[in-house]
Amino acid sequence: MKKIAIIGTGYVGLVSGAGLSDFGNTVICADIDIEKINLLKNGEIPIYEPGLKEIVQRNVKAGRLSFSRDVSKSIRDCDVVFIAVGTPEGENGTSDLSAVFDVARAIGENLNGYKVICTKSTVPIGTGVRIIEKIKNYSKSEKKFDYISNPEFLREGSAVKDFLWPDRVIIGASNQKAIDMMKDVYRPLYINETPIIQTTIQTAELIKYASNAFLAVKISYINEIANICDEIGADVHVVSKAMGIDGRISPKFLHPGPGFGGSCFPKDTKALISTAEMLGLNLKVVSGAIEANQSQKSRMVKKLMDLMNNDVSEKKIALLGLAFKAQTDDVRESPAIDMIDALLKNGAVVNAYDPESNANMKKKFNDLNVFDSWEEAVKDADCVAIMTEWNEFRGLDLAKLKELVKSPVILDTRNILSNADLESHGFKYDNVGRK
């Protein structure tokens, strides 16, 4: 087992650090964000992710996991350095790599012996070469290092499970010594015969983007099929089930809804297109998925406006769910953002409830009214829209809901309610591809 430094304690860094320590490694998670490190040292988790608090507490107690504000010392004290800082969307869809290169500089300045440098952050193809160059440029010694691309495939809401029991592990490296180091880091996965794909650095970088872009395309595709179902009266759930039975297609990510969001798909699809453009290529399929996704978000707004006869001025609209998906507090690129923005611009009063992301969405919209329960949010509402598929919304007491609202009107963008139940309770409703 190795001594590991994880630079960056965001979503990827914290989950990866906790997981690697659970494998038996000694891990220091370092970050320049003093507030975040203080929270972690006090046993508080700055993000919502099921199971993360338990695994962090277990490994802190065992002495395998610790947190530090001293990035330089953390680098010097380890065998393997993981770069796990954010790469937000920059200009023209490119990734902002400033934080990654800041870490590369810190590594170069603190290279005091052989180390393996491993990138977990999602970075454009070719970034590995630039990281290697920067480490060499900032290194004041002749100490050697090896570089590895080890992309993450963590789904928000199930990230702990995804890390401990992954579908595959990608290791992009240029020599066997570095690969052998990573085999030691991921030893439990090798023992369990988890598929380990060893490839070049550039190929590993592309695998990450190719995977996310494909899933985004799949989501946009089934949403467009759902829109056809809306027009002809077909049931998209039956369509997607029949498609998914085909082994060539599989049922995963064939769930229609209000459009994809989050920190990965929107950013990664744009970054892949940007990389292709620099190579003189035009990714028409991925570009189409992005366009279709934005159209889907706009379509949800239109559905609600149609239910309200295109008049929401001074009407009270209740949104149930704000996060881009269930089991997370992440509201980045959430379809709820487009809905809130449109409703406020049209003079509506917007009430909302989400089990975890009220505070995060409130930071984006001062005029948003957030509540601690769905019952409070829907009281006297003229219309209710389900935007996130939290389990507590799946089992809504429709009789109680009808008693609380001013008008029994509901938009189910996640298709989690029964049409028959809505009809039997007298609701005027719409959904996605299930009329």
Buried (B, 14 or more C-beta within 10 A) or exposed (E): BBBBBBBBBBBBBBBBBBBBBBBBBBBBBBBBBEEBBEBBEEEEBBBBBBBBBEBBBBBBEEEBBBBBBEBEBBBBBBBBBBBBBBBEBBEEBBBEBEBBBBBBBBBBBBBEEEBBBBBBBBBBBBBBEBBBEBBEEBBEEEEEBBBBBBBBBBBBBBBBBBBBEBEEBBBBBBEEEBBEBBBBBBBBBBEEEBEBEBBEBBBBBBBBBBBBBBBBBBBBBBBBBBBEBBEEEBBBBEBBEEBBEEEEEEEEBBBBBBBBBBBBBBBBBBBBBBBBBEEEEEBEEBBBBBEBBEBBBBBBBEBBBEBBEEEBEEBBBBBBBBBBBBBBBBBBBBBBBBBBBBBBEBEBBBBBBBBBBBEBBBEBBEEBBBBEEBBBBBBEBBBBBBBBBBEEBEEBEBEEBBEBBEBBBBBBBBBBBEBEEBEEBEBBBBBBBBB
